[in-house]
Amino acid sequence: MKTFKIVDDDIVFDGQNNIVMVEGKDEEIQSINRVFTTRLNEFFLEPEHGFDYSVLQTKQVDEEQIRLAVIEAANQDPRVQEVEELNIIVERKSRKVTIDFKVKMQSGELLEGQEVLDIA
């Protein structure tokens, strides 16, 4: 698949103001990251798409609840076969959660990525 490259929630343009495209392994990682940065029910055309941010909006953040929400979100991409590894770091002072993930795709390829989410 080929799609727009997105960095910091913005479409990327090259030096000639052309939209930069992303495909292959990079597109698959971007697709998974976009699920994590989209709140569940945020996209009205597909309300089941996104990450359940309610697990981050509690007084006592439960890492196991975050882990389950991450796995559920990653599996929204039909190309993901399984989540192989997850490392979740909750930084309470800076109010951030870092998610390092390794997923096995239907193609058999292992992909690694990272996403940092705000605890708000």
PyMOL CGO cylinders between C-alpha atoms (Angstrom):
from pymol import cmd
from pymol.cgo import CYLINDER

trace = [
    CYLINDER, 0.00, 0.00, 0.00, 1.09, 3.59, -0.60, 0.3, 1, 1, 1, 1, 1, 1,
    CYLINDER, 1.09, 3.59, -0.60, -0.10, 6.61, 1.39, 0.3, 1, 1, 1, 1, 1, 1,
    CYLINDER, -0.10, 6.61, 1.39, 0.88, 10.10, 2.52, 0.3, 1, 1, 1, 1, 1, 1,
    CYLINDER, 0.88, 10.10, 2.52, 3.82, 10.30, 4.90, 0.3, 1, 1, 1, 1, 1, 1,
    CYLINDER, 3.82, 10.30, 4.90, 2.71, 11.82, 8.21, 0.3, 1, 1, 1, 1, 1, 1,
    CYLINDER, 2.71, 11.82, 8.21, 5.04, 13.26, 10.85, 0.3, 1, 1, 1, 1, 1, 1,
    CYLINDER, 5.04, 13.26, 10.85, 3.73, 14.96, 14.01, 0.3, 1, 1, 1, 1, 1, 1,
    CYLINDER, 3.73, 14.96, 14.01, 0.17, 14.72, 12.65, 0.3, 1, 1, 1, 1, 1, 1,
    CYLINDER, 0.17, 14.72, 12.65, 1.09, 16.68, 9.51, 0.3, 1, 1, 1, 1, 1, 1,
    CYLINDER, 1.09, 16.68, 9.51, 1.42, 15.57, 5.89, 0.3, 1, 1, 1, 1, 1, 1,
    CYLINDER, 1.42, 15.57, 5.89, 5.07, 15.83, 4.79, 0.3, 1, 1, 1, 1, 1, 1,
    CYLINDER, 5.07, 15.83, 4.79, 6.08, 17.86, 1.72, 0.3, 1, 1, 1, 1, 1, 1,
    CYLINDER, 6.08, 17.86, 1.72, 9.42, 17.75, -0.10, 0.3, 1, 1, 1, 1, 1, 1,
    CYLINDER, 9.42, 17.75, -0.10, 11.51, 20.74, -1.25, 0.3, 1, 1, 1, 1, 1, 1,
    CYLINDER, 11.51, 20.74, -1.25, 9.30, 21.26, -4.33, 0.3, 1, 1, 1, 1, 1, 1,
    CYLINDER, 9.30, 21.26, -4.33, 6.07, 21.22, -2.26, 0.3, 1, 1, 1, 1, 1, 1,
    CYLINDER, 6.07, 21.22, -2.26, 5.16, 17.72, -3.46, 0.3, 1, 1, 1, 1, 1, 1,
    CYLINDER, 5.16, 17.72, -3.46, 3.47, 15.38, -1.00, 0.3, 1, 1, 1, 1, 1, 1,
    CYLINDER, 3.47, 15.38, -1.00, 5.91, 12.74, 0.22, 0.3, 1, 1, 1, 1, 1, 1,
    CYLINDER, 5.91, 12.74, 0.22, 4.55, 9.20, -0.04, 0.3, 1, 1, 1, 1, 1, 1,
    CYLINDER, 4.55, 9.20, -0.04, 5.36, 6.21, 2.15, 0.3, 1, 1, 1, 1, 1, 1,
    CYLINDER, 5.36, 6.21, 2.15, 5.01, 2.52, 1.30, 0.3, 1, 1, 1, 1, 1, 1,
    CYLINDER, 5.01, 2.52, 1.30, 6.12, -0.94, 2.30, 0.3, 1, 1, 1, 1, 1, 1,
    CYLINDER, 6.12, -0.94, 2.30, 7.44, -1.52, 5.80, 0.3, 1, 1, 1, 1, 1, 1,
    CYLINDER, 7.44, -1.52, 5.80, 7.42, 2.21, 6.64, 0.3, 1, 1, 1, 1, 1, 1,
    CYLINDER, 7.42, 2.21, 6.64, 3.75, 2.50, 5.66, 0.3, 1, 1, 1, 1, 1, 1,
    CYLINDER, 3.75, 2.50, 5.66, 2.83, -0.49, 7.82, 0.3, 1, 1, 1, 1, 1, 1,
    CYLINDER, 2.83, -0.49, 7.82, 4.57, 1.02, 10.86, 0.3, 1, 1, 1, 1, 1, 1,
    CYLINDER, 4.57, 1.02, 10.86, 2.95, 4.40, 10.18, 0.3, 1, 1, 1, 1, 1, 1,
    CYLINDER, 2.95, 4.40, 10.18, -0.47, 2.72, 9.94, 0.3, 1, 1, 1, 1, 1, 1,
    CYLINDER, -0.47, 2.72, 9.94, -0.05, 1.10, 13.36, 0.3, 1, 1, 1, 1, 1, 1,
    CYLINDER, -0.05, 1.10, 13.36, 1.22, 4.37, 14.88, 0.3, 1, 1, 1, 1, 1, 1,
    CYLINDER, 1.22, 4.37, 14.88, -1.80, 6.22, 13.45, 0.3, 1, 1, 1, 1, 1, 1,
    CYLINDER, -1.80, 6.22, 13.45, -4.13, 3.82, 15.27, 0.3, 1, 1, 1, 1, 1, 1,
    CYLINDER, -4.13, 3.82, 15.27, -2.35, 4.64, 18.56, 0.3, 1, 1, 1, 1, 1, 1,
    CYLINDER, -2.35, 4.64, 18.56, -2.63, 8.40, 17.98, 0.3, 1, 1, 1, 1, 1, 1,
    CYLINDER, -2.63, 8.40, 17.98, -6.32, 8.28, 17.04, 0.3, 1, 1, 1, 1, 1, 1,
    CYLINDER, -6.32, 8.28, 17.04, -8.75, 8.25, 19.95, 0.3, 1, 1, 1, 1, 1, 1,
    CYLINDER, -8.75, 8.25, 19.95, -11.41, 5.56, 19.90, 0.3, 1, 1, 1, 1, 1, 1,
    CYLINDER, -11.41, 5.56, 19.90, -14.65, 7.07, 18.46, 0.3, 1, 1, 1, 1, 1, 1,
    CYLINDER, -14.65, 7.07, 18.46, -12.75, 10.13, 17.16, 0.3, 1, 1, 1, 1, 1, 1,
    CYLINDER, -12.75, 10.13, 17.16, -13.18, 9.30, 13.47, 0.3, 1, 1, 1, 1, 1, 1,
    CYLINDER, -13.18, 9.30, 13.47, -16.92, 9.49, 12.78, 0.3, 1, 1, 1, 1, 1, 1,
    CYLINDER, -16.92, 9.49, 12.78, -16.74, 7.33, 9.64, 0.3, 1, 1, 1, 1, 1, 1,
    CYLINDER, -16.74, 7.33, 9.64, -15.18, 4.47, 11.60, 0.3, 1, 1, 1, 1, 1, 1,
    CYLINDER, -15.18, 4.47, 11.60, -15.94, 4.89, 15.33, 0.3, 1, 1, 1, 1, 1, 1,
    CYLINDER, -15.94, 4.89, 15.33, -14.30, 1.57, 16.31, 0.3, 1, 1, 1, 1, 1, 1,
    CYLINDER, -14.30, 1.57, 16.31, -10.96, 2.76, 14.91, 0.3, 1, 1, 1, 1, 1, 1,
    CYLINDER, -10.96, 2.76, 14.91, -8.39, 4.05, 17.38, 0.3, 1, 1, 1, 1, 1, 1,
    CYLINDER, -8.39, 4.05, 17.38, -6.81, 3.63, 20.79, 0.3, 1, 1, 1, 1, 1, 1,
    CYLINDER, -6.81, 3.63, 20.79, -8.86, 3.61, 23.99, 0.3, 1, 1, 1, 1, 1, 1,
    CYLINDER, -8.86, 3.61, 23.99, -7.38, 6.67, 25.71, 0.3, 1, 1, 1, 1, 1, 1,
    CYLINDER, -7.38, 6.67, 25.71, -9.61, 6.15, 28.74, 0.3, 1, 1, 1, 1, 1, 1,
    CYLINDER, -9.61, 6.15, 28.74, -6.95, 3.75, 30.09, 0.3, 1, 1, 1, 1, 1, 1,
    CYLINDER, -6.95, 3.75, 30.09, -4.58, 6.75, 30.25, 0.3, 1, 1, 1, 1, 1, 1,
    CYLINDER, -4.58, 6.75, 30.25, -7.09, 9.11, 31.87, 0.3, 1, 1, 1, 1, 1, 1,
    CYLINDER, -7.09, 9.11, 31.87, -7.29, 7.48, 35.28, 0.3, 1, 1, 1, 1, 1, 1,
    CYLINDER, -7.29, 7.48, 35.28, -5.74, 8.64, 38.52, 0.3, 1, 1, 1, 1, 1, 1,
    CYLINDER, -5.74, 8.64, 38.52, -3.68, 5.46, 38.84, 0.3, 1, 1, 1, 1, 1, 1,
    CYLINDER, -3.68, 5.46, 38.84, -2.50, 4.39, 35.39, 0.3, 1, 1, 1, 1, 1, 1,
    CYLINDER, -2.50, 4.39, 35.39, -2.70, 0.58, 35.11, 0.3, 1, 1, 1, 1, 1, 1,
    CYLINDER, -2.70, 0.58, 35.11, 0.04, -0.76, 32.84, 0.3, 1, 1, 1, 1, 1, 1,
    CYLINDER, 0.04, -0.76, 32.84, -1.85, -4.02, 32.22, 0.3, 1, 1, 1, 1, 1, 1,
    CYLINDER, -1.85, -4.02, 32.22, -4.91, -2.08, 30.99, 0.3, 1, 1, 1, 1, 1, 1,
    CYLINDER, -4.91, -2.08, 30.99, -2.62, -0.05, 28.71, 0.3, 1, 1, 1, 1, 1, 1,
    CYLINDER, -2.62, -0.05, 28.71, -1.06, -3.27, 27.41, 0.3, 1, 1, 1, 1, 1, 1,
    CYLINDER, -1.06, -3.27, 27.41, -4.48, -4.72, 26.56, 0.3, 1, 1, 1, 1, 1, 1,
    CYLINDER, -4.48, -4.72, 26.56, -5.58, -1.47, 24.86, 0.3, 1, 1, 1, 1, 1, 1,
    CYLINDER, -5.58, -1.47, 24.86, -2.36, -1.38, 22.81, 0.3, 1, 1, 1, 1, 1, 1,
    CYLINDER, -2.36, -1.38, 22.81, -2.82, -4.98, 21.64, 0.3, 1, 1, 1, 1, 1, 1,
    CYLINDER, -2.82, -4.98, 21.64, -6.45, -4.30, 20.76, 0.3, 1, 1, 1, 1, 1, 1,
    CYLINDER, -6.45, -4.30, 20.76, -5.50, -1.15, 18.83, 0.3, 1, 1, 1, 1, 1, 1,
    CYLINDER, -5.50, -1.15, 18.83, -2.62, -2.80, 16.94, 0.3, 1, 1, 1, 1, 1, 1,
    CYLINDER, -2.62, -2.80, 16.94, -4.89, -5.64, 15.86, 0.3, 1, 1, 1, 1, 1, 1,
    CYLINDER, -4.89, -5.64, 15.86, -7.21, -3.14, 14.15, 0.3, 1, 1, 1, 1, 1, 1,
    CYLINDER, -7.21, -3.14, 14.15, -4.79, -3.24, 11.22, 0.3, 1, 1, 1, 1, 1, 1,
    CYLINDER, -4.79, -3.24, 11.22, -5.80, -6.43, 9.38, 0.3, 1, 1, 1, 1, 1, 1,
    CYLINDER, -5.80, -6.43, 9.38, -2.20, -6.97, 8.27, 0.3, 1, 1, 1, 1, 1, 1,
    CYLINDER, -2.20, -6.97, 8.27, -1.08, -7.52, 11.89, 0.3, 1, 1, 1, 1, 1, 1,
    CYLINDER, -1.08, -7.52, 11.89, -0.94, -11.22, 12.73, 0.3, 1, 1, 1, 1, 1, 1,
    CYLINDER, -0.94, -11.22, 12.73, 0.14, -10.79, 16.35, 0.3, 1, 1, 1, 1, 1, 1,
    CYLINDER, 0.14, -10.79, 16.35, 1.84, -8.44, 18.77, 0.3, 1, 1, 1, 1, 1, 1,
    CYLINDER, 1.84, -8.44, 18.77, 5.10, -10.19, 19.62, 0.3, 1, 1, 1, 1, 1, 1,
    CYLINDER, 5.10, -10.19, 19.62, 6.63, -7.75, 22.12, 0.3, 1, 1, 1, 1, 1, 1,
    CYLINDER, 6.63, -7.75, 22.12, 5.48, -4.70, 24.03, 0.3, 1, 1, 1, 1, 1, 1,
    CYLINDER, 5.48, -4.70, 24.03, 7.48, -2.44, 26.28, 0.3, 1, 1, 1, 1, 1, 1,
    CYLINDER, 7.48, -2.44, 26.28, 5.40, 0.22, 27.98, 0.3, 1, 1, 1, 1, 1, 1,
    CYLINDER, 5.40, 0.22, 27.98, 7.08, 2.97, 29.97, 0.3, 1, 1, 1, 1, 1, 1,
    CYLINDER, 7.08, 2.97, 29.97, 4.84, 5.24, 32.03, 0.3, 1, 1, 1, 1, 1, 1,
    CYLINDER, 4.84, 5.24, 32.03, 6.54, 8.54, 32.84, 0.3, 1, 1, 1, 1, 1, 1,
    CYLINDER, 6.54, 8.54, 32.84, 4.31, 10.04, 35.49, 0.3, 1, 1, 1, 1, 1, 1,
    CYLINDER, 4.31, 10.04, 35.49, 6.27, 13.30, 35.92, 0.3, 1, 1, 1, 1, 1, 1,
    CYLINDER, 6.27, 13.30, 35.92, 6.17, 14.21, 32.23, 0.3, 1, 1, 1, 1, 1, 1,
    CYLINDER, 6.17, 14.21, 32.23, 2.73, 12.56, 31.88, 0.3, 1, 1, 1, 1, 1, 1,
    CYLINDER, 2.73, 12.56, 31.88, 3.76, 10.46, 28.88, 0.3, 1, 1, 1, 1, 1, 1,
    CYLINDER, 3.76, 10.46, 28.88, 3.52, 6.80, 27.94, 0.3, 1, 1, 1, 1, 1, 1,
    CYLINDER, 3.52, 6.80, 27.94, 6.13, 5.37, 25.59, 0.3, 1, 1, 1, 1, 1, 1,
    CYLINDER, 6.13, 5.37, 25.59, 5.08, 2.27, 23.67, 0.3, 1, 1, 1, 1, 1, 1,
    CYLINDER, 5.08, 2.27, 23.67, 7.80, 0.20, 22.01, 0.3, 1, 1, 1, 1, 1, 1,
    CYLINDER, 7.80, 0.20, 22.01, 6.27, -2.58, 19.95, 0.3, 1, 1, 1, 1, 1, 1,
    CYLINDER, 6.27, -2.58, 19.95, 7.23, -5.48, 17.75, 0.3, 1, 1, 1, 1, 1, 1,
    CYLINDER, 7.23, -5.48, 17.75, 4.50, -7.00, 15.60, 0.3, 1, 1, 1, 1, 1, 1,
    CYLINDER, 4.50, -7.00, 15.60, 4.41, -9.95, 13.25, 0.3, 1, 1, 1, 1, 1, 1,
    CYLINDER, 4.41, -9.95, 13.25, 2.61, -9.11, 10.03, 0.3, 1, 1, 1, 1, 1, 1,
    CYLINDER, 2.61, -9.11, 10.03, 0.51, -11.50, 7.92, 0.3, 1, 1, 1, 1, 1, 1,
    CYLINDER, 0.51, -11.50, 7.92, 3.42, -11.45, 5.45, 0.3, 1, 1, 1, 1, 1, 1,
    CYLINDER, 3.42, -11.45, 5.45, 5.62, -13.00, 8.17, 0.3, 1, 1, 1, 1, 1, 1,
    CYLINDER, 5.62, -13.00, 8.17, 7.74, -9.86, 8.50, 0.3, 1, 1, 1, 1, 1, 1,
    CYLINDER, 7.74, -9.86, 8.50, 8.56, -8.51, 11.97, 0.3, 1, 1, 1, 1, 1, 1,
    CYLINDER, 8.56, -8.51, 11.97, 8.15, -4.75, 12.37, 0.3, 1, 1, 1, 1, 1, 1,
    CYLINDER, 8.15, -4.75, 12.37, 9.31, -2.57, 15.25, 0.3, 1, 1, 1, 1, 1, 1,
    CYLINDER, 9.31, -2.57, 15.25, 8.07, 0.87, 16.15, 0.3, 1, 1, 1, 1, 1, 1,
    CYLINDER, 8.07, 0.87, 16.15, 7.56, 3.37, 18.92, 0.3, 1, 1, 1, 1, 1, 1,
    CYLINDER, 7.56, 3.37, 18.92, 4.85, 5.84, 19.85, 0.3, 1, 1, 1, 1, 1, 1,
    CYLINDER, 4.85, 5.84, 19.85, 4.76, 8.38, 22.69, 0.3, 1, 1, 1, 1, 1, 1,
    CYLINDER, 4.76, 8.38, 22.69, 1.32, 9.30, 24.02, 0.3, 1, 1, 1, 1, 1, 1,
    CYLINDER, 1.32, 9.30, 24.02, 0.28, 12.03, 26.44, 0.3, 1, 1, 1, 1, 1, 1,
    CYLINDER, 0.28, 12.03, 26.44, -1.47, 11.07, 29.66, 0.3, 1, 1, 1, 1, 1, 1,
    CYLINDER, -1.47, 11.07, 29.66, -4.20, 13.68, 29.86, 0.3, 1, 1, 1, 1, 1, 1,
]
cmd.load_cgo(trace, "trace")
